Amino acid sequence: MTKEEVLAHVKGVAEAPSVYAGLKNVAEEYLASVGTAKEKDEAKKLIAALKECVCSIDDVIPFFDSEKAKDVFGAEQAAAMSKKAHEVKAAGGDTCFCPACTNGKFVLDHQDLLLN
């Protein structure tokens, strides 16, 4: 694993359609800091934000199964997302399958490369 691979996943977080604005900003600030004196401090902020924002599959299943999800996504899309979430869990997955969460989980799993 290389730092460049982890950086690609940080970029994936920032560009994910499912990312919320606050996390997007933190990821972009980290990417802008790479190679500067602020990089380690920005990496710590990014890691903290990812720990707060990356959802477990057990967190998203109740939402995708809810009436709120039907209101947000429409009944058909909510049902598809619920089905996918249950499939991920059945296959042993522990993290939400959206691009923001999957990229964020990858970064968290390799955070040591951002702190060196």
FENWO-V891351 format. One record per residue. N is the residue number from 1. RES is the residue in three letters. PHI is phi as a letter, one per 20 degrees, with the letter a starting at -180 (* if undefined). OMEGA is omega in whole degrees, -180 to 180 (999 if undefined). NEAR is the number of other ideal C-beta (glycine too) atoms within 10 Angstrom. Layout:
n={N/N}
res={RES/RES}
phi={PHI/PHI}
omega={OMEGA/OMEGA}
near={NEAR/NEAR}
//
This chain:
n={1/2/3/4/5/6/7/8/9/10/11/12/13/14/15/16/17/18/19/20/21/22/23/24/25/26/27/28/29/30/31/32/33/34/35/36/37/38/39/40/41/42/43/44/45/46/47/48/49/50/51/52/53/54/55/56/57/58/59/60/61/62/63/64/65/66/67/68/69/70/71/72/73/74/75/76/77/78/79/80/81/82/83/84/85/86/87/88/89/90/91/92/93/94/95/96/97/98/99/100/101/102/103/104/105/106/107/108/109/110/111/112/113/114/115/116}
res={MET/THR/LYS/GLU/GLU/VAL/LEU/ALA/HIS/VAL/LYS/GLY/VAL/ALA/GLU/ALA/PRO/SER/VAL/TYR/ALA/GLY/LEU/LYS/ASN/VAL/ALA/GLU/GLU/TYR/LEU/ALA/SER/VAL/GLY/THR/ALA/LYS/GLU/LYS/ASP/GLU/ALA/LYS/LYS/LEU/ILE/ALA/ALA/LEU/LYS/GLU/CYS/VAL/CYS/SER/ILE/ASP/ASP/VAL/ILE/PRO/PHE/PHE/ASP/SER/GLU/LYS/ALA/LYS/ASP/VAL/PHE/GLY/ALA/GLU/GLN/ALA/ALA/ALA/MET/SER/LYS/LYS/ALA/HIS/GLU/VAL/LYS/ALA/ALA/GLY/GLY/ASP/THR/CYS/PHE/CYS/PRO/ALA/CYS/THR/ASN/GLY/LYS/PHE/VAL/LEU/ASP/HIS/GLN/ASP/LEU/LEU/LEU/ASN}
phi={*/d/f/f/f/f/f/f/f/f/f/f/f/f/e/f/f/e/f/e/g/f/f/g/f/f/f/f/f/f/g/f/e/g/n/d/f/e/g/f/f/f/f/f/f/f/f/f/f/f/f/f/d/f/e/f/f/f/f/e/g/g/f/f/e/e/f/g/f/f/f/f/d/n/f/f/f/f/f/f/f/f/g/f/f/f/f/f/f/f/e/n/f/d/c/g/e/f/g/f/f/f/f/f/f/g/f/f/f/c/f/g/f/e/e/e}
omega={179/177/-180/177/179/178/177/178/173/177/176/175/-176/-175/-177/177/-177/-178/176/-171/-179/179/177/180/180/179/179/178/177/-178/179/-177/-176/-180/179/179/-178/-171/-178/178/178/177/178/178/180/-180/178/180/179/178/180/-169/-178/-175/173/177/179/176/-173/-179/179/178/-179/178/-171/174/179/179/177/178/-176/-172/-170/-174/-177/-180/178/178/178/180/177/179/180/-180/179/177/178/180/-179/179/178/179/-178/-174/174/-175/-180/-178/180/-179/-178/176/179/178/178/179/179/180/-177/-175/179/179/178/-176/180/999}
near={10/9/13/8/11/21/16/13/20/23/15/18/30/20/14/19/7/15/22/11/7/11/21/16/13/23/28/17/16/26/16/12/17/14/7/10/7/14/16/13/13/20/21/14/16/26/18/11/21/23/11/10/17/22/18/14/21/12/13/22/18/12/16/23/16/13/9/12/19/16/10/13/15/11/11/9/13/20/15/13/21/20/11/15/23/14/12/18/16/9/8/7/15/10/20/27/17/19/16/24/23/19/25/29/20/21/24/17/13/15/17/10/16/21/10/8}
//
